[in-house]
């Protein structure tokens, strides 16, 4: 768990890991050069629980992510698995136990899970369960919430984070899905805090640029024969930008049908909601009967 100037929340995050039902953990907390009370808070917890291994380092001011801090922690980790955690979130008590059991049952190299959102907004975040559904969801966004991830240690050391990228978790997933088997457990494992101090808020424009850059490579890997106009439509959908013509809407619908042909009904339901959102914000108004027909084809798509 990397920590950087999160004194208001870090105690709750630490306690949520110490309270795991799977208690055979080595808890490496990497303070990434905090100048608030975080180092003292971490040190205090470390004196009370031997499972905590604190690591204090100087932060590289030119980096936009905690990838370097995570690599420092991974380098000294001794376990068979690496569980990621963010210092402003709260892991549910059965998180590690449930995910390890799911990983072993499905022979996964990396496993995420579902999350509740609290703080500045409330709700839930859904992520697809199967490897192919994760591949398809990465066309639009991250397909695993990073602080829910548990990864085989050998795999994590083979597939390292890109330290020069702001949105390093998205970039990592687009590579990891080519090299191993990824999945998400269909259980809520984390309470994900939303606040203005998050990296995706502080570095919003860099995150958007990274998404565009690595989405490009991911889409062309999945669909090497995609045309420039089709790629542009997928980009518009991912960024929720309005489509202007009937032809663009038709193309968007056909791609959502194609991306829904997987054995994951919740992915098809998510793509159906995407379709309705796309039609709602579009400059062109597609006749309702035609909109409903494409929606039916999205929802009834089948995969193996």
Secondary structure, DSSP 4 states (H G I P E B T S, - for coil): -EESS-TTTHHHHHHHHHT-SS----EEEEE-S--SSHHHHHHHHHHH-TTEEEEE----TT--SSHHHHHHHHHH--SSEEE--BTT-EE-TTHHHHHHHHHHHHT-SEEEEEEEEEESS-EEE----SHHHHHHHTTTS-SS-GGG-EEEHHHHHHS---TT-SSHHHHHHHHHHHHS-EEEEEEEEEEEEE-TTSHHHHTHHHHHHHHHHHHHHHHHHH-TT--HHHHHHHHHHHTTPPP-SHHHHHHHHHHHHHHT-SS-HHHHHHHHHHHHHHHHH-SS---HHHHHHHHHHHHT----
